[in-house]
Amino acid sequence: MVPLRLCRQLIPHSAAASRPPFAPAAAASCSSPRPISRRLRSLPALAMAAYGTGASADRRLLFRQLFEKESSTYTYLLADVGDPDKPAVLIDPVDRTVDRDLNLIKELGLKLIYAMNTHVHADHVTGTGLIKTKLPGTKSVISKASGAKADHSVEHGDKIYFGNLFLEVRATPGHTAGCVTYVTGDSHDQPSPRMAFTGDALIIRACGRTDFQGGSSDQLYQSVHSQIFTLPKDTLLYPSHDYKGFTVTTVEEEVAYNARLTKDKETFKTIMDNLNLSYPKMIDIAVPANMVCGIQDPPSKV
C-alpha cells in the first residue's frame, strides 16, 4: 500500500484540473446555511440528472444512486461531465452489482478513477476487487484509520479530486473505528446544495450500530454532531443503507427528526446499548474480504 501523502503527485489526473487529485488535508469548513427561500428555489434540482456547479455552466456533476437489494446497500456514482475525460468515482460498490455498475459507466461514457468505501462493511463484500480486475486503471480508496488495504488511504481533511470536482474526507468514527463521510466541496464552482455520503454513521432517521468493529456510541454521537450536523442545513445526506424505502434526507431533517441522534448523548448511548440486534449474518465473510479493499495479493508460487 502506498501512503496517500507520498503518492499525490504520482496519480494521473484530468488535464482540465491544475490541482492534484488529492489535495493536502485542511481543517474542515462549513459555510453558513442558505436562507429558506433560496433552499426552496433549489428543490427542483433534486429531480435533475445532473447538478449545476456554481457559475460555470460547463461544469456539471452527474449523479446516480444505485441499490443492491440483498444487503439494502446504496452505491453512488459521481462524475465531472464537464471534463473531456468525464472522470468518475464510485462510492460503496457491492460485489454482486459490479457488472451493472460498470455497464452504466460504459453507457454514460465515463472514466472510473476511484472505487471508494466509507468503511469496512460487515453486511456485504465490497466490489472494489472485481472492479480493479475489470478496470485495471481504477484505484481503491478507504480511510487509513480502518486498517484496510487499498491503493490510497485517506485521512480527515483530505480532498479527492475527479476532474474539477472534489470530495472532502470527514472522519466520522463510531459505527466502526474507520468510518468516513465524503462531502462535496464548499467553493463556488462545486455542486450546490452540498452532498454528503455518510456510510453507516448516519442513516435516515437512525444510525449504524456500535457494538462491533471498534464501534463506540459515544464516539458516533460526537462524530455526527461535529462533522455532519454542522454542514449547511440544505446539505443532502446519502447513507450506505436504507430498509424503509427512503433515498435521501437533509441535515435539517435529521437534526429535527432523527429518532436517536436528536436525543442528548447519555440517552443516545442508552438507546444504542439496548438495541439487541442479531449478529450480522455476513460479517465473518465480509469483514476479512473487505479488509483487503480490492487489493488482491498474487497467489504464492509453488
C-alpha positions in Angstrom: 0.0 0.0 0.0 1.4 3.4 -1.0 0.7 6.1 1.7 -1.6 8.8 0.3 0.7 11.7 1.2 3.6 10.2 -0.7 1.6 9.5 -3.9 -0.4 12.5 -4.6 1.8 13.8 -7.4 2.0 10.3 -8.9 -1.7 9.8 -9.6 -2.8 10.7 -13.2 -5.5 13.3 -13.3 -7.5 15.2 -15.8 -5.7 17.9 -17.8 -8.6 20.2 -17.1 -7.6 20.4 -13.4 -4.4 22.1 -12.4 -4.5 20.8 -8.9 -3.5 17.2 -7.9 -6.4 14.7 -7.5 -5.7 14.5 -3.7 -5.1 17.9 -2.1 -3.4 18.2 1.3 -5.5 17.9 4.4 -7.0 21.0 5.8 -9.4 21.9 8.6 -13.0 21.1 7.7 -15.0 24.2 6.9 -18.7 24.7 6.9 -20.5 27.6 5.1 -23.5 29.3 6.6 -26.9 27.7 5.9 -28.8 29.3 3.0 -31.9 31.4 3.7 -35.0 29.2 3.5 -36.2 31.0 0.3 -33.0 30.1 -1.5 -33.3 26.5 -0.4 -36.8 26.2 -1.6 -35.8 27.6 -5.0 -33.2 24.9 -5.3 -35.5 22.0 -4.7 -36.4 21.3 -8.4 -32.8 20.5 -9.0 -33.3 17.3 -7.0 -35.1 15.7 -9.9 -32.4 16.5 -12.4 -29.9 14.0 -13.7 -27.0 16.4 -13.2 -26.3 19.2 -10.8 -25.2 22.7 -11.7 -21.9 23.7 -10.2 -21.7 27.3 -9.4 -21.4 30.0 -12.1 -19.6 27.7 -14.6 -22.3 26.2 -16.7 -19.9 23.8 -18.5 -19.0 22.0 -15.2 -21.6 19.5 -14.2 -21.9 16.8 -11.7 -23.5 13.7 -13.0 -25.0 11.7 -10.1 -26.6 8.3 -9.9 -27.9 6.4 -6.8 -27.9 2.6 -7.2 -29.3 -0.1 -5.0 -28.3 -3.7 -4.1 -31.4 -5.4 -2.6 -29.8 -8.3 -0.7 -28.0 -6.0 1.7 -30.1 -2.9 1.1 -26.9 -1.1 0.1 -26.7 2.1 -1.9 -23.8 2.7 -4.3 -23.2 6.2 -5.6 -21.8 7.2 -8.9 -20.4 10.8 -9.4 -18.7 12.2 -12.4 -17.5 15.5 -13.8 -19.1 15.5 -17.2 -17.8 19.0 -17.9 -14.3 17.5 -18.1 -13.4 15.9 -21.5 -12.5 12.6 -19.9 -15.6 12.5 -17.7 -13.7 11.2 -14.6 -15.9 9.4 -12.1 -15.9 7.9 -8.6 -18.0 5.1 -7.3 -18.8 5.1 -3.5 -19.5 1.8 -1.7 -19.8 -0.6 -4.6 -21.1 -4.2 -3.9 -19.6 -7.3 -5.5 -22.9 -8.6 -6.7 -23.7 -5.5 -8.7 -20.3 -4.7 -10.2 -21.4 -5.7 -13.8 -24.4 -3.5 -13.6 -22.4 -0.5 -12.3 -19.6 -0.9 -14.9 -22.1 -1.3 -17.7 -23.7 2.0 -16.6 -20.3 3.7 -16.5 -19.7 2.5 -20.1 -23.0 3.6 -21.3 -22.5 7.1 -19.9 -19.0 7.3 -21.4 -17.3 7.9 -18.0 -13.8 7.1 -16.9 -13.8 5.5 -13.5 -10.9 6.8 -11.4 -11.7 5.7 -7.9 -13.7 2.9 -6.2 -14.2 4.1 -2.7 -15.6 2.8 0.6 -16.9 4.7 3.5 -15.8 2.0 5.9 -15.1 -1.8 6.2 -18.6 -3.2 5.7 -19.9 -6.1 7.7 -23.0 -6.9 5.6 -21.6 -7.3 2.1 -18.4 -7.8 0.2 -17.1 -4.6 -1.5 -17.0 -4.6 -5.2 -13.6 -2.8 -5.4 -11.7 -6.0 -6.0 -13.8 -7.1 -9.0 -13.8 -3.5 -10.4 -10.0 -3.4 -10.3 -9.9 -6.7 -12.2 -12.3 -5.5 -14.9 -10.9 -1.9 -15.0 -7.2 -2.2 -14.0 -6.7 1.6 -14.0 -9.2 2.1 -11.2 -7.8 2.8 -7.7 -9.4 1.8 -4.4 -9.8 4.2 -1.6 -10.6 3.8 2.1 -9.7 5.5 5.4 -6.3 5.0 6.9 -8.0 4.5 10.3 -9.8 1.4 9.0 -6.6 -0.5 8.8 -7.8 -2.0 5.5 -5.6 -2.4 2.4 -6.2 0.0 -0.5 -4.3 1.9 -3.2 -5.0 5.1 -1.3 -5.6 5.6 2.4 -7.3 8.9 3.2 -7.5 10.9 6.4 -9.7 13.7 7.8 -9.4 16.8 5.7 -8.1 15.2 2.5 -9.7 16.2 -0.8 -10.3 13.6 -3.5 -10.4 15.2 -7.0 -12.2 13.9 -10.1 -11.8 16.5 -12.8 -12.6 19.9 -11.4 -14.9 18.5 -8.7 -13.8 17.1 -5.3 -14.9 15.2 -2.2 -13.8 16.3 1.2 -13.0 13.5 3.7 -14.5 13.8 7.1 -13.6 11.3 9.8 -16.9 10.0 11.4 -15.9 7.0 13.5 -18.3 5.3 15.9 -20.1 2.7 13.8 -16.6 1.4 13.1 -13.3 2.9 14.1 -12.5 3.8 10.4 -15.7 5.3 9.2 -15.5 8.5 7.0 -18.1 10.7 5.3 -17.4 12.0 1.8 -18.7 15.6 1.3 -18.8 17.6 -2.0 -16.8 20.8 -2.0 -17.8 24.1 -0.5 -16.3 26.5 -3.1 -18.3 28.4 -5.7 -17.6 26.0 -8.5 -18.8 22.9 -6.6 -22.3 21.4 -6.5 -25.0 23.2 -4.7 -26.6 22.2 -2.4 -23.7 20.2 -0.9 -24.0 16.4 -0.7 -22.6 14.1 2.0 -22.2 10.3 1.7 -22.4 9.2 5.3 -21.9 5.5 5.1 -23.4 3.9 8.2 -22.6 6.8 10.5 -26.0 8.3 9.8 -28.8 6.5 8.1 -32.2 8.2 7.5 -33.9 8.8 10.9 -31.4 6.5 12.6 -27.7 5.5 12.6 -25.4 2.5 12.3 -24.9 0.1 15.3 -21.9 0.5 17.5 -21.4 -2.9 19.1 -18.6 -4.4 16.9 -15.5 -3.4 14.8 -14.3 -0.9 17.3 -17.7 0.8 17.5 -18.5 3.4 20.1 -21.8 5.1 20.8 -20.0 8.0 22.5 -17.7 8.5 19.5 -20.5 8.1 16.9 -22.6 10.8 18.7 -19.7 13.2 18.6 -18.9 12.4 15.0 -22.3 13.1 13.7 -22.9 16.2 15.7 -19.5 17.7 14.9 -19.0 16.6 11.3 -22.4 16.1 9.7 -24.9 18.2 11.6 -22.5 21.2 11.2 -22.9 21.1 7.5 -25.4 23.6 5.9 -29.0 22.7 6.6 -29.8 22.0 3.0 -27.0 19.5 2.6 -28.3 16.3 1.0 -27.4 13.2 3.1 -27.0 9.9 1.3 -26.5 6.8 3.5 -25.0 3.4 2.7 -28.2 1.6 3.6 -32.0 2.1 3.9 -34.5 -0.5 4.9 -37.7 1.5 4.6 -37.6 2.8 1.1 -36.1 6.2 1.8 -33.4 7.5 -0.6 -32.2 10.9 0.7 -32.5 13.2 3.6 -31.1 16.6 4.7 -29.2 17.9 7.7 -32.2 20.0 8.6 -34.5 16.9 8.6 -32.1 14.7 10.7 -31.5 17.4 13.2 -35.2 17.7 13.7 -36.4 14.1 13.3 -33.7 11.6 13.8 -35.1 9.2 16.4 -31.7 8.6 18.0 -29.4 11.5 17.3 -31.8 14.2 18.4 -31.5 12.9 22.0 -28.8 14.0 24.4 -25.7 11.9 24.5 -26.5 9.8 27.5 -30.0 9.0 26.2 -28.4 8.1 22.8 -25.9 5.8 24.5 -28.7 4.0 26.4 -30.6 3.5 23.2 -27.6 2.1 21.4 -26.8 -0.2 24.3 -30.2 -1.7 24.2 -30.8 -2.4 20.5 -30.3 -6.1 21.0 -29.5 -6.7 17.3 -28.7 -10.1 15.9 -25.2 -11.0 14.8 -24.6 -9.8 11.2 -25.0 -12.8 9.0 -22.3 -11.8 6.5 -19.8 -10.4 9.0 -17.5 -13.5 9.1 -17.2 -13.4 5.3 -17.5 -9.7 4.5 -15.0 -8.2 7.0 -12.0 -10.3 6.1 -12.7 -9.7 2.4 -13.2 -6.0 2.8 -10.0 -5.6 4.8 -8.1 -6.1 1.5 -10.4 -3.5 -0.1 -9.9 -4.6 -3.6 -6.1 -5.2 -3.4 -5.8 -8.9 -4.1 -2.4 -10.4 -3.2 -1.0 -12.5 -6.1 -1.0 -16.3 -5.5 2.2 -17.7 -4.0 4.4 -19.6 -6.3 4.7 -23.4 -5.7 
